[in-house]
Amino acid sequence: MNCFQIIKSILDEEYDQISGNEVEKDEQINDKLKQLRQEYTQLLNGHNISYNNHITRFAYIYAYVTSHANLVCTLIEKNSELNSIFDKEKVKVACIGGGPGSDFLGILKYLMTNQKKPDIKFQICDQEKAWAESWSDVDDKVERTFNTSTSYLPLDVTNSNDWKNHQKYFQSDLFTMIYFMSELVALRDLANQYFVNLFSQAKSGSLFLFVDNNNPEFYDWFDELAKTHNIDIIKSQEDRITVPFEEEKSDLGKYYVKFDSPKLTANVAYRIGQKK
Ligand SMILES: C[S@@+](CC[C@H](N)C(=O)[O-])C[C@H]1O[C@@H](n2cnc3c(N)ncnc32)[C@H](O)[C@@H]1O
């Protein structure tokens, strides 16, 4: 399966789990799509988004995962510092706040499009345990010629009891933080200790890919951490990026006909950093 066929298969599984008949399910999903759009505008006011039910997870995967995966793929393609790490034989990637799978799928799309086949291990870290269910059998869906393995680590970065005993993935080659810090900004004081540990213990040469809403409240936090922990910012850009979507429409199948278009244009700030 290509990565958008994988998304479709996961959407099918989530859709089946939503209670009600088709009309009722679609109505709940449409409401949730609107609600999520609204909720993302409230992050700076401390609004907390919960992904712990099937309707929210379906809505998030449909509206945002397609877009964010494309963003990740586009940024890897555009930046040689990033894409060259996939020429190595073995690569370890930690997707921090990567529960919905966008970071993983974006990298997978890049590998598939460019026929790169490193032995690649993904560690997906996220506080929402339910995402693990969605991705538990994803390795079986990826064509065998791609050597991917994914493991899921449920952890809350605002709670040191949760993360302090699980730090093996701090030795990854690449850390992705895609639309993650924006969700934590109101909990910055509680989450900062996690990032300080991660940034200070990351190995020399490891790369960081940060992508988030184009708002200094979010990227200043990343920039400050980078500055104080020997992370060289190789690329720093604010940009409006429209993701290529034509090929994915048919993969999203019936859902694309039923629901509003997924997010296609993103006003982002992104950073590529490298630990000295
Ligand atoms: C907006 S989503 C971004 C997901 C993905 N990276 C993407 O781009 O689609 C934010 C993710 O952060 C996770 N998250 C929020 N607070 C967290 C925390 N305190 N610790 C760990 N993960 C958290 C959520 O469960 C959610 O999966």
The ligand as an SDF file (V2000), in Angstrom:
LIG
                    3D

 27 29  0  0  0  0  0  0  0  0999 V2000
   -1.8220   18.3240   16.6330 C   0  0  0  0  0  0  0  0  0  0  0  0
   -1.3530   16.6920   17.0080 S   0  0  0  0  0  0  0  0  0  0  0  0
    0.0680   16.5130   15.9500 C   0  0  0  0  0  0  0  0  0  0  0  0
    0.2520   15.1070   15.5490 C   0  0  0  0  0  0  0  0  0  0  0  0
    1.1920   14.8500   14.3860 C   0  0  0  0  0  0  0  0  0  0  0  0
    2.5530   15.1550   14.6970 N   0  0  0  0  0  0  0  0  0  0  0  0
    0.7210   15.5900   13.1790 C   0  0  0  0  0  0  0  0  0  0  0  0
    1.4240   16.4830   12.6990 O   0  0  0  0  0  0  0  0  0  0  0  0
   -0.3470   15.2910   12.6780 O   0  0  0  0  0  0  0  0  0  0  0  0
   -0.5980   16.8010   18.5890 C   0  0  0  0  0  0  0  0  0  0  0  0
   -0.2770   15.4500   19.2320 C   0  0  0  0  0  0  0  0  0  0  0  0
    0.3700   15.7100   20.4660 O   0  0  0  0  0  0  0  0  0  0  0  0
   -0.0950   14.7720   21.4170 C   0  0  0  0  0  0  0  0  0  0  0  0
    0.0720   15.3530   22.7470 N   0  0  0  0  0  0  0  0  0  0  0  0
   -0.5930   16.4120   23.2810 C   0  0  0  0  0  0  0  0  0  0  0  0
   -0.1550   16.6430   24.5300 N   0  0  0  0  0  0  0  0  0  0  0  0
    0.8150   15.7270   24.7920 C   0  0  0  0  0  0  0  0  0  0  0  0
    1.6370   15.4550   25.9240 C   0  0  0  0  0  0  0  0  0  0  0  0
    1.5150   16.1570   27.0400 N   0  0  0  0  0  0  0  0  0  0  0  0
    2.5410   14.4480   25.8480 N   0  0  0  0  0  0  0  0  0  0  0  0
    2.6390   13.7190   24.7100 C   0  0  0  0  0  0  0  0  0  0  0  0
    1.8700   13.9120   23.6160 N   0  0  0  0  0  0  0  0  0  0  0  0
    0.9590   14.8920   23.6580 C   0  0  0  0  0  0  0  0  0  0  0  0
   -1.5580   14.5580   21.0510 C   0  0  0  0  0  0  0  0  0  0  0  0
   -2.0600   13.3240   21.5650 O   0  0  0  0  0  0  0  0  0  0  0  0
   -1.4990   14.5920   19.5330 C   0  0  0  0  0  0  0  0  0  0  0  0
   -1.3290   13.3130   18.9980 O   0  0  0  0  0  0  0  0  0  0  0  0
  1  2  1  0
  2  3  1  0
  2 10  1  0
  3  4  1  0
  4  5  1  0
  5  6  1  0
  5  7  1  0
  7  8  2  0
  7  9  1  0
 10 11  1  0
 11 12  1  0
 11 26  1  0
 12 13  1  0
 13 14  1  0
 13 24  1  0
 14 15  1  0
 14 23  1  0
 15 16  2  0
 16 17  1  0
 17 18  1  0
 17 23  2  0
 18 19  1  0
 18 20  2  0
 20 21  1  0
 21 22  2  0
 22 23  1  0
 24 25  1  0
 24 26  1  0
 26 27  1  0
M  CHG  2   2   1   9  -1
M  END
$$$$
